[in-house]
Amino acid sequence: MILKGVIPVITSAYDDRSPAKINPTINENAPAVEAVIFTFSHLIEKYVVENYPCENVGELRLAHGSTPVYCLEYQGRKYGFSKTWVGAPACAASVEEIREILNTRKIIHFGGAGCLDKDIARGKVMVPTEAYRDEGTSYHYAPASDYIRIRNSNIVEAFMRKSGIPYVPGKTWTTDAFYRETVSSFEKHKADGCICVEMEGSAVQAVCDFRGLEVYMFFTGGDLLDAPEWTNRKEEGQIKHTQHDSGHFEIALALAEYTADL
């Protein structure tokens, strides 16, 4: 079976229906938090640990190492926080395994993304509305389709408007091979309305849909593909207006607080 969308994807090998041989552990007695905030940035992790009262409550493990899971209190409410890994399979595993450590139904997902539109400035907040599934993980959790809808994009947009945070809504292109973001693929996805490219969005949405979790996501505009040659659009050592900008954690925490009242 081949999809009829922008780029054909082989789907006959995927199975999103039969029972799994291995299942994640859900600890109903784990500490309850309003939401878990995931970052990809080691610098943001350092910032949070140094500036918020964080309690280390566990760790997420992969073969190449582990990363701590924290619980922090803000404005009288408790939230989880952890650094996840780049790429759909590893990031999806973090979402699957977090509920062995913390009891939550909500995930805040944010990180950097490449821009497909030169008019979107570096550091600009982007809110994905749909994600093109150019990765394999999501097909194990959701029926085959070109796009998956980012279900809570309207809530994230409402939060951005209420908070006075400038943002750009649009489709995202999720790929698992950033060194194969080809000229042809870029042109097709931009023409189809995608404003950014990243590596995890469609998979995280699929996992959350499958597990009955609510996910709220936004991206930080980064490098630019919409140019004669790719450009990183930042100075050496720059943190401001990058995915390592601690200001975007503040946005994520405020978003977690906003969704706690829903």
N, C-alpha and C positions, 0 to 999 in steps of 0.2 A: 504494500500500500504506500502511495506517495501523496503527500499533501499537495494541494493545488495553490498554495500561497506563494509568497515572495521567493523562498528558497526551499526546494524539495527536502524533506527529511524522511529517512527510513523509519517506519514505526512498527513494523510487523513483529519485531522481537520484544516489544514492551508489554508489560502486564501490570495494569493498575487495579485489578479486581480480585485475584485469588489471594488467599492468606499468605503472609510472609513466614519464612523459616526463622527469622530473627526479628524480635520486636524490642523497641525501646522500653526501658523501665520507667513507670510513672509512680512517683512516691507521693501519695496523697497526704502524708504527714510531713512533707517538706515545708520549710518556712514559706508562708504565703506572701506574695508581692503583687502590687497592682499591675506591673508589666516588667518584662525583661528588656533592657536596652543592649543591643549588640553593636559593637564598633569593630572596624578592621584595623584601626590605628593603634600602634603601640604608644605613640605620643599622647593620644587622647586617654588611653588607659592610665598612663603615668599621671596625667593632669587630674583625672578623676580621683585616683588613689591619694594624691597629695592635697586635694582641695575639698574632699567630701569625707564624712565619717563612714568609711567602708569596713565592713566585716567580711573576711574571707570565709565563705561557707562551703566551698568545694572546688572542684576543678573539672574541666573538660579535657579529655585525653585523646590523642592520636599517636600513631607510632613515632612521629618526629618530636613529640613532646606534649606538654600540657599547658593550659592557660587557666588562671584562677577565675572563679565565679564569686562575685561580691554581692552583698546586700547593703543598701544604703538607705538612709531615711532623709526625706525632703518634704518640708511643709506638713509634717505629721503623717506622711504616708511612706510605705516601704516599696523600694524598687530593686530589681535585680540588674546587674551590669556585668558584662563579660566581653572579652575580645574574641571574635570568631576568626575563621581562616578564609582566605581568598579562594574563590572557586565554588561552583554550585554543590558538588558532592560533600565537601568538608563543611561548608556553611549550613547545608541542610542537616548534616549530622549534629551540628550544634543545637539547632532548633529541636531536633528529635530528642536529644539527650538532656536538655536543660531541665526538663520536668522531673528528672530523678533528683535534682538538687534544689529546685525552687518550684513552688506551686503557683502557676499562673496560667491565664488564658490569653494573654496579650503579649505581642512581640513588637518592639520598635526597631526597625531595620534601617540603618543609614550608612552611607559610605560614599566614596568618590565614583565618578562616572565620566567617561569621555564625552565631549560634546560633538554632536553631528551638525550643529548650527553655529556658525561663526558669530552670530549676533548675541549668543548667550555667553555672558562674561564668566571668566574663571571665578569660582567661589559662589556663583549664583545657585540658589536652591532650586532643584527641579523635582517635581512631583509626578511620578509615573502613573499613568492611567491604565495602560495595558503593557504587557511584556511579550515580545516575540521570543519564542522558545527555541533558540539556537543552542541548546544544551541538552544533555541526555537525562538528567535527574528528574525533571518535572514529568516526563512521560511515564515514570513508574508510579506516579501519584495521581495523575489526572488524565482523562481521555485525550487522545491526540487532537491537536488543533494548532493553528499557526500562532495564535495569541492566547494568553491567559489574562483575564481581567483582574486588575489590582482593585480588589473589592472596596477597600476603605479609602480610595484616593479622594473621594468627595469629603470625607471627614478631615483628612490631612489638609486639603485645600481650605476648608472652613477654618481650621486652626491657624493656618498661615495668614488668612485674611484678618481674622480676629486679632492676631498678634502683630499685625502690620509688617510682616516679613515678606518682602518681594519674592515671588517665585514664578516659575514657568511650568505649566502642566503639559504633558504629552506622552507619547508612547516611548518605551525603552526597548532596546535590542539587547537581550541577554545571550552572551556567547561563552563557550568554554575554551576558546582558542584565540586569545587577543593578538597573537602574532599572525593570525590569519584573518584579521579584519581587513579584507581585501577592498580594492577600489570598487569593484563591481558590487560587493555586498554593501559597502557604505552608500553608494549611489541608490541602490534599490531600497534600503531601509530608510534613508532620508526622504526619498520620494513617497514612501508609504506613511510618513508622518512621525517617524522616530526622531526624538531630539537628543538621545544619548545612548551610550553603550556601556554595559557593565557585565558582570559574570555570575550574578547570583539571584537577581530579582524574580525571574519567572519560577525558579526552583523553590525559593522561600515561600512564594505565594501558593504554589501547588502543595507543598508540605503542610502549610497552615490550613488550607482548605480541607485536605485529607484528614487532618487531626482535629478539626473543629476549633482551630485557634484563630484569633484576630491578629492581623499584622498591619502595621502602619509604617509606610516607608517613604523616604525622600533621599535625594542624592545631592552631592556637592559637585557642581560643574568643574571639570578639570582640564585635561589635555584636549587638543582640538584636532579632529579629523577633517573638518570642513575647510581645508586649505590645500594649496598645491603640494605641500609636504607636511607631514605630521609635525605638530609643535606641542611641547610640554606646557607652554604658557606660564612658566614660573621661573624665578631666579633661583640660583643655587642656594640651598638652605632655607628657602621660603616656607613658612608655615601658614601665615595668614592667607585666606582664600584658597586653601588646599583641603584635602580630605583629613589632614591632621589638625585643622583649625579647631581649637577647643570650643569656639563659639557654636559650632554645630552640635556638640554634645549638649550645650545649654538649650538649643532648639529641641533636641531629642528628649531631654528631661521635661521641658515644658509641654511637649506633645504627649508624653506619658501621663503627666498630670492632667492634661485636658481630656484624654481618653478615659481616665479613671472615673470621671463623672458621667460617662455614657451608659 
